[in-house]
């Protein structure tokens, strides 16, 4: 049995972005640093998210958020935080912005380098006195608003997590912030959320509450992802996708599996995390299915498939219908670039909780099947 941890306070529902001033006041934050990305600002979503905050236009904004957040960007954001006299951080955006907001909050009050606090560090230091942190997702994918880590590409080239669940003061989940999300981003972030629900459910760690949450999130995503993809203004589908995304991240405490063990080092090459997970998930499911027992039929039920159905094939067909690449080679990757990936996957924390034991040769086979 793992530790049961569902501790983040979440305000969830249509229009709940307007509770941001209340959450800031509760946290005694008078001058937050907003962390977002240029695309969210250009689309008008950032303005919508902060519309209830008095004098929002006069508050500092850090929007130099890379598609895969980096240690260097976190250091730059923390420098802006200190230079402008901020007393809290508000992350608004997709997983990259939210994870970067976590990293900025850490470095705002803890000495660099960020690597010293990484899960992969031999002796990670304790994070102390982080400022209040409020997170507002604008996609339904990573669930970073309740995720226990900030996933960062460090200066040494490793993509890994900084475990920091205790630094999140509150999350505000307003599905209305996703209504204008483009179809392609809806698809890849939705598959990211689905991979979280599936991998955490398949993890052999014993945690019945997390399993129940993962199954519920899985059902919501299977039932609503194509609806949200086809009709971005479908408010009910967007609500269910945001809930499914949040639920997948609540279950990170169970650990994940080979999909993420591979997508983390592949992501360090500059590719989108959700796209990588979508490509890899059918292949990993096919590899693991023989070890899943009753869990395989439970997942088929959530996908509205009969017991014993080819779940891996059904997930692969879903990826195709969503217009996501189905091969790593379609991303421009070549085989020599993948030579180091199996070794890196063995070092990734997600490797430890794949339901079927993995060796280097197994990761090589998975990559070949997905290439």
C-alpha positions in Angstrom: 0.0 0.0 0.0 1.3 3.4 -0.9 0.6 6.6 0.9 -2.9 7.9 0.1 -2.5 11.5 -0.9 -5.3 13.7 -2.4 -4.4 16.9 -0.7 -4.7 19.8 -3.2 -7.7 22.1 -2.6 -9.5 22.4 -6.0 -12.1 24.9 -7.1 -13.8 23.2 -10.1 -16.6 24.3 -12.4 -17.7 26.6 -15.2 -16.8 30.2 -14.4 -14.7 29.3 -11.4 -11.8 31.4 -12.8 -13.6 34.3 -11.1 -12.6 32.8 -7.7 -9.0 33.8 -8.3 -9.2 37.0 -6.3 -10.7 35.1 -3.3 -7.9 32.5 -3.5 -5.2 35.2 -3.7 -6.7 37.0 -0.6 -6.9 33.7 1.3 -3.2 33.2 0.6 -2.4 36.9 1.4 -0.9 37.4 -2.0 -1.0 41.1 -3.1 1.4 41.0 -6.0 1.5 37.7 -7.8 3.8 36.8 -10.7 1.7 35.4 -13.5 3.3 32.5 -15.4 1.8 31.8 -18.7 2.8 31.3 -22.4 2.7 33.6 -25.4 0.1 31.4 -27.1 -2.3 31.6 -24.2 -1.9 35.4 -24.1 -2.4 35.8 -27.8 -5.5 33.6 -27.8 -7.1 35.9 -25.1 -7.3 33.0 -22.6 -4.9 34.6 -20.2 -7.1 37.8 -20.1 -10.2 35.6 -19.5 -8.5 33.8 -16.7 -7.6 37.0 -14.8 -10.6 39.0 -15.7 -11.8 39.2 -12.0 -8.4 40.3 -10.7 -8.3 44.1 -10.0 -5.5 45.8 -11.8 -4.4 42.6 -13.5 -2.8 44.6 -16.3 -0.4 46.2 -13.9 1.0 42.9 -12.5 4.2 41.2 -13.7 3.9 38.4 -16.3 6.5 35.8 -17.2 5.6 34.3 -20.6 8.9 32.9 -21.8 7.6 29.3 -21.3 9.3 26.7 -23.6 7.1 23.9 -24.9 9.1 21.6 -22.6 9.9 23.7 -19.5 13.6 24.1 -18.6 15.7 24.8 -15.6 17.0 28.0 -17.4 13.5 29.3 -17.8 12.7 28.6 -14.2 15.8 30.6 -13.1 14.7 33.5 -15.3 11.2 33.4 -13.9 12.5 33.4 -10.3 14.7 36.3 -11.1 11.7 38.3 -12.4 9.8 37.3 -9.3 12.5 38.7 -7.0 13.1 41.8 -9.1 9.5 42.9 -9.1 8.9 42.2 -5.4 6.2 39.5 -5.9 4.8 37.5 -3.0 3.1 34.6 -4.8 2.9 32.8 -8.1 -0.1 32.1 -10.4 0.4 29.6 -13.2 -2.1 29.8 -16.1 -1.8 27.5 -19.1 -1.0 24.0 -20.1 1.3 21.6 -18.4 4.4 23.4 -19.4 3.3 26.7 -17.8 2.1 25.0 -14.7 5.2 22.9 -14.2 7.3 26.0 -14.8 5.3 27.9 -12.3 6.1 25.3 -9.7 9.8 25.4 -10.5 9.8 29.2 -10.3 8.1 29.1 -6.9 10.8 26.7 -5.7 13.7 28.8 -6.9 12.0 32.0 -5.6 13.0 30.9 -2.1 15.5 28.0 -2.6 19.0 28.3 -3.8 19.8 27.0 -7.3 20.5 24.7 -9.1 17.1 23.2 -9.5 18.7 19.8 -10.1 19.4 19.7 -6.3 15.7 19.1 -5.7 15.1 16.6 -8.5 13.7 13.1 -7.9 16.7 11.7 -9.7 19.3 13.4 -7.6 21.2 11.0 -5.3 20.2 13.1 -2.3 17.6 15.6 -3.2 17.4 18.7 -0.9 14.2 19.7 0.9 12.2 22.6 -0.5 11.5 25.2 2.1 9.5 28.4 2.4 8.1 28.4 -1.2 5.7 31.3 -1.8 1.9 30.7 -2.3 1.2 29.0 -5.6 -2.1 28.9 -7.4 -2.5 26.9 -10.7 -5.2 27.3 -13.4 -5.1 24.8 -16.3 -6.2 25.9 -19.8 -5.8 22.4 -21.3 -7.1 19.0 -20.2 -4.0 16.9 -20.3 -1.2 16.9 -17.7 -3.2 17.5 -14.6 -0.2 19.5 -13.3 -2.5 21.5 -11.1 -2.7 18.5 -8.8 0.3 16.6 -9.9 2.9 15.9 -7.3 5.9 17.0 -9.4 7.2 19.7 -11.7 8.6 17.9 -14.8 11.5 19.9 -16.1 14.4 19.5 -18.6 17.4 20.2 -16.4 20.6 21.9 -17.5 22.3 18.4 -17.7 19.8 17.4 -20.4 17.7 15.0 -18.2 13.9 15.4 -18.2 12.6 14.4 -14.8 10.5 15.6 -11.9 10.9 17.7 -8.8 8.6 16.2 -6.2 6.7 19.2 -4.7 3.0 18.4 -3.9 3.1 20.5 -0.7 3.9 23.8 -2.5 0.5 24.0 -4.4 -1.7 26.3 -2.4 -4.8 25.8 -4.5 -6.0 24.9 -8.0 -8.7 26.5 -10.0 -10.2 24.4 -12.8 -12.5 26.2 -15.1 -13.5 24.2 -18.2 -14.5 27.5 -19.9 -10.8 28.2 -20.3 -10.6 25.2 -22.7 -13.6 26.0 -24.9 -11.4 27.6 -27.6 -8.6 25.0 -27.5 -7.7 24.0 -31.1 -8.7 20.5 -32.1 -5.1 19.3 -32.5 -4.1 20.4 -29.0 -7.4 18.9 -27.6 -6.4 15.6 -29.1 -2.8 15.4 -27.9 -3.5 16.7 -24.4 -6.5 14.4 -24.1 -4.4 11.4 -25.0 -1.9 12.5 -22.4 -4.6 12.5 -19.8 -5.8 9.1 -21.0 -2.3 7.7 -20.7 -2.1 8.9 -17.1 -5.4 7.1 -16.2 -4.3 3.9 -17.9 -0.7 3.8 -16.7 -1.5 4.6 -13.1 -4.4 2.0 -13.1 -2.0 -0.6 -14.5 0.7 0.1 -11.9 1.0 -2.9 -9.5 1.1 -0.5 -6.5 -1.8 -1.3 -4.2 -4.0 1.8 -3.9 -7.8 1.0 -4.3 -8.9 4.7 -4.0 -6.5 5.7 -6.8 -7.6 2.8 -9.0 -11.3 3.9 -8.6 -10.3 7.5 -9.6 -8.3 6.3 -12.6 -11.1 4.2 -13.8 -13.6 7.1 -13.5 -11.2 9.4 -15.4 -10.6 6.8 -18.1 -14.4 6.5 -18.7 -14.8 10.2 -18.9 -12.0 10.6 -21.5 -13.0 7.6 -23.6 -16.6 9.0 -23.7 -15.7 12.7 -24.3 -12.4 13.2 -26.1 -13.8 12.8 -29.6 -16.7 15.0 -28.7 -14.4 17.8 -27.5 -12.2 17.2 -30.6 -15.1 17.5 -33.0 -16.9 20.4 -31.2 -14.6 22.5 -29.1 -17.5 24.5 -27.7 -19.2 21.4 -26.2 -19.2 22.6 -22.5 -20.2 19.2 -21.1 -17.4 17.4 -23.0 -14.9 20.0 -21.8 -16.1 19.6 -18.2 -15.6 15.9 -18.4 -12.2 16.2 -20.1 -10.9 18.5 -17.4 -12.2 16.2 -14.7 -10.6 13.2 -16.4 -7.3 15.0 -16.7 -7.4 16.0 -13.0 -8.2 12.5 -12.0 -5.3 11.0 -13.9 -2.9 13.2 -12.1 -4.4 12.5 -8.7 -3.2 8.9 -9.3 0.4 9.7 -10.0 1.1 8.5 -6.5 0.8 5.0 -7.9 3.6 5.6 -10.4 3.3 5.1 -14.1 5.0 2.8 -16.6 6.9 2.2 -19.8 5.0 4.9 -21.8 6.3 7.6 -19.5 9.7 5.9 -19.0 10.1 6.3 -22.8 8.4 9.6 -23.3 10.4 11.5 -20.7 13.8 11.0 -22.5 12.2 11.4 -25.9 10.6 14.6 -24.7 14.1 15.9 -23.8 14.8 15.8 -27.6 12.1 18.5 -28.0 9.0 16.6 -28.8 5.5 17.1 -27.4 4.7 14.9 -24.4 1.1 14.2 -25.2 2.0 13.3 -28.8 4.7 10.9 -27.6 2.3 9.2 -25.1 -0.3 8.8 -27.8 2.1 7.1 -30.1 3.6 4.8 -27.4 0.4 3.9 -25.5 -1.0 1.2 -27.9 2.4 -0.5 -28.0 2.9 -0.6 -24.3 -0.6 -1.8 -23.7 -0.1 -4.7 -26.1 3.2 -5.5 -24.3 1.6 -5.4 -20.8 -1.8 -6.9 -21.5 -0.8 -10.5 -20.5 0.1 -9.4 -17.0 -2.9 -7.3 -16.3 -5.5 -10.0 -15.5 -8.9 -8.6 -14.5 -7.7 -5.0 -15.1 -7.7 -5.5 -18.8 -11.4 -6.2 -18.8 -12.1 -3.4 -16.5 -10.4 -1.0 -18.9 -12.4 -2.5 -21.8 -15.6 -1.8 -19.9 -14.6 1.9 -19.4 -13.9 2.2 -23.1 -17.3 0.7 -23.9 -15.7 -2.5 -25.3 -16.6 -6.1 -24.6 -14.5 -8.1 -22.2 -11.5 -9.6 -23.9 -11.5 -7.0 -26.7 -8.2 -5.6 -28.2 -7.8 -2.5 -26.1 -4.4 -1.7 -27.5 -5.9 -1.8 -31.0 -8.9 0.3 -30.0 -6.5 3.0 -28.5 -4.4 2.9 -31.6 -7.6 3.5 -33.8 -8.6 6.4 -31.5 -5.2 8.0 -32.0 -5.6 7.7 -35.8 -9.1 9.2 -35.7 -7.8 12.1 -33.8 -5.2 12.8 -36.5 -2.2 12.3 -34.2 0.9 10.7 -35.7 1.1 7.0 -35.0 4.8 6.5 -35.6 7.9 8.1 -34.0 9.4 8.4 -37.5 6.5 10.8 -38.4 8.0 13.3 -35.8 11.2 13.4 -37.8 13.1 11.1 -35.4 15.7 8.8 -36.9 16.9 5.5 -35.4 20.3 6.7 -34.3 18.6 9.4 -32.1 16.9 6.5 -30.3 19.9 4.5 -29.3 20.3 6.1 -25.9 16.5 6.0 -25.1 16.3 2.5 -23.7 19.1 3.1 -21.2 17.5 6.4 -20.1 14.1 4.7 -19.7 15.7 2.2 -17.3 16.8 5.1 -15.2 13.4 6.9 -15.2 11.2 6.5 -12.1 8.2 5.5 -14.2 10.1 2.3 -15.2 9.8 1.0 -11.7 6.0 0.6 -11.7 5.4 -0.8 -15.2 3.2 -3.9 -14.5 5.5 -6.2 -16.6 9.3 -6.1 -15.8 11.3 -4.4 -18.5 14.9 -4.9 -19.6 16.8 -2.8 -22.1 16.0 -5.2 -24.9 12.2 -4.8 -24.1 12.5 -1.1 -24.5 14.3 -1.5 -27.8 11.5 -3.8 -29.0 8.9 -1.2 -28.0 10.7 1.5 -29.8 11.1 -0.6 -32.9 7.4 -1.4 -32.9 6.5 2.4 -32.5 9.1 3.7 -34.9 
